[in-house]
Amino acid sequence: MNGKLRGAAITALVSLPLCAAVTMQSVALAGPQAGAVRADWTSFGGDSDEQHYSPLAQVNSGNVGKLGLAWYYDIDTFDSYTQPLEVNGIVYFAVGLSVVHALDARTGKLLWRYDPDVASQPEAKTRMRAGWGTRGIAYKDGLVYTATREGRLIAVDAKTGKPRWSVQTLDEAEHGYITGPPWVAGDKVVVGFGGADYSPTRGYVTAYDAKTGKKAWRWYVVPGDPAKGFENKAMEAAAKTWTGEWWKFGGGGTVWHAMAYDAKYDRIYLGTGNGWPWNQKIRSPGGGDNLYLASIVALDVKTGEYVWHYQVNPENSHDFNDAMDIELADVMIGGRMRSVLLHAPKNGFFYALDRETGKFISAGEFAKQNWAKRIDPETGRPEIKPEAQYPDGKPFLMYPFPNGAHGIQAMSYSPKTGLSYIPVMEGARVFTDPANLKDWTYKPGMFVNTGLGAPPPSIKIPPSTSKLVAWDVANNRIAWSIPQVGVFNGGTMATGGNLVFQGQNDGSFNAYAADTGRKLWAYPVQNGVLAAPISYAVGGRQYVTIITGFRSSFANTPNWDYTQQRRRVLTFAVGANKRLPKADFVDLPIQDDPAFTVDPDKARIGAGVYNTSCVICHGVGMAAGGAAPDLRKSAVPLDGESFASVVHGGALMARGMPSFAILKPEELEGLRHYIRQRARETRPKPR
């Protein structure tokens, strides 16, 4: 890393008067919680509305300049892209392979730690895709729920950390894995899974009794083989929107992240995923909407029966999905109060839907996009540009890129301002058909299979950018926007104190005025941040907690080296003054063995393997972005036996490195030659 992060807390960036602290009891709320102030953070988005909003206002735009570090807790993990919960004075979080921690919310003292030992599970070797950790957990009535990579849903006693029950939920998903949080819905806990970028997968969600773990119901996202019959009328109707033999590809549609429980209607809303493969010409060659891909689907919580759906992206040949936040709010629109579902998915449009009926209310562009002419204001269907479907293999440079205009970094919504705060990315990707479109076959194992072709080298992709956007929900427009550094920044949290908090990839944790976007406070946290913060009150004092950790498929500036990251829980309060230890980062040298002779033919084989799988964690061009070690700087590839034990044998599975047992000896050797080739090509030239 270039340079050092120096200094203690950066105080207020603008001169502000110090207002008297607003007591938590003085905060007024609208809607069903009127007269009460939620002090805990019990769900992924705070409560069942999932707004990533805290009504607390003891920390506010007048005194946020006095916010200081109250405590920190160092985490021994390979991945901390996760969000905590807080209940009754205890902070709960899971990191890495779903290792759950409980900390005292006032002091940061570890109370207990539960490790589900994922790496030792037989299913783990085939389900540990891409090195991801977990993004969150759930809580209800003294139980903490965590879902593991290889498919278990586990209930853990919140007081003791002892497991109470465990079920295997991927019994019908051979190629699935879980990285998202479970979701509490009434007396049930619901879980989905991911995997529809890699191999034939049919998405579904499963509900279990929250107390006992007994299976209550299962709902499939896409129809299966018609010859075997349909599970329900919703699947029968969906089958009419598919063509060809889609079931041989699984169809996709995995629900790998966002859901929300609506207590008002006793429904759970699902954000469904992309099709597999991405290219519809392969999975459904005659076209069709391909329900219920890329949709918001409402299910009855008691029965699991379909209630309504809204398909955000019919056809969907672009990896668009709806795994991003589903947030619930009561909003005054057109002169009347509406129960609204808020959603800003990958495709660059912000959607408002009627929660009771699923009817489209509005959609507007919050980020750069060029795939649609507009969203029809009457039907809610997108008018897709013909060139966006890359017809006849003609390449199309599309905005947004597959990371999305908004990814899974949480957005937030403030009922006080009526604004939604979105971490936005603006980047492009070339979409084109593969040369062997009619005879396309997938590569089994842990490899991304998109059904796309290689982009022509003549097409240059502009640099990607990022910004923080405040979206006016009632008026369907951008209220304010501020540019940000890099591409990938952290999730947001809004508070009753007219604040929006967000961590960034440059190592700063920031607070903005929620109404104007004015930057009010920043703190150097010694690491990039992707997770969203939370806020809660214990003993009459408001705290703000964030977990640091950064991962990307691209090198950044500053670049957070995987082996040197300061993955921590950081908690702040007004008047606190604890300091972080000094952080010295070094630029690790590229490793080499002069006796190693690169064979170009072997390196070519290795490049094919690397760029279809390893690139996701170890970085584009082999320049790592914090998700995994930089292989050019690792000594492991220099020794063939050690390299095979890690890559083929799974020696580092407990640290998030999958076992690629499917690789042939010549592919393993090819990777070693490609790593040495790239190390020498990118080694700094002597001065």
Buried (B, 14 or more C-beta within 10 A) or exposed (E): BEEEBEEEBBEBBEEBEEEEBBEBEEBEBEEEEEEEBBBBBBBBBBBBBBBBBBBBBBBBBBBBBBBBBBBBBEBEBBBBBBBBBBBEBBBBBBBBBBBBBBBBBBEBEEBBEBBBEBBEBEBBBBBBBBBBBBBBBBBBEBBBBBBBBBBBBBBBBBBEBEBBBBBEBBEEBBBBBBBBBBBBBBBBBBBBBBBBBBBBBBBBBBBBEBBEBEEBBBBBBBBBEBEEEBBBEBBEBBBEBBBBEBBEBBBBBBBBBBBBBBBEBEBBBBBBBBBBBBBBBBBBBEBBBBBBBBBBBBBBBBEBEBBBBBBBBBBBBBBBBBBBBBBBBBBEBEEEEBBBBBBBBBBBBBBBBBBBEBEBBBBBBBBBBBBBEEBEEEEBBBEBEEBBBBEEEEBBBBBBBBBBBBBBBBBBBBBBBBBBBBBBBBBBBBBBBBEEBEEBEBBEBBBBBBBBBEBEEEEEEEEBBBBBBBBBBBEBEBBBBEEBBBBBBBBBBBBBBBBBBBBBBBBBBBBBBBBBBBBBBBBBBBBBBBBBBBBBBBEEBBBBBBBBBBBBBBBBEBBBBBEBBBBBBBBBBBEBEBEBEEBEBEEBEBBBEEEBEBBEEBBEBBBBBBBBBBBBBBBBBBBBBBBBBBBBBBEBBBEEEBBBBBBBBBBBBBBBBBBBEBBEEEBBBBBBBBBBBBBEEEEEEEE
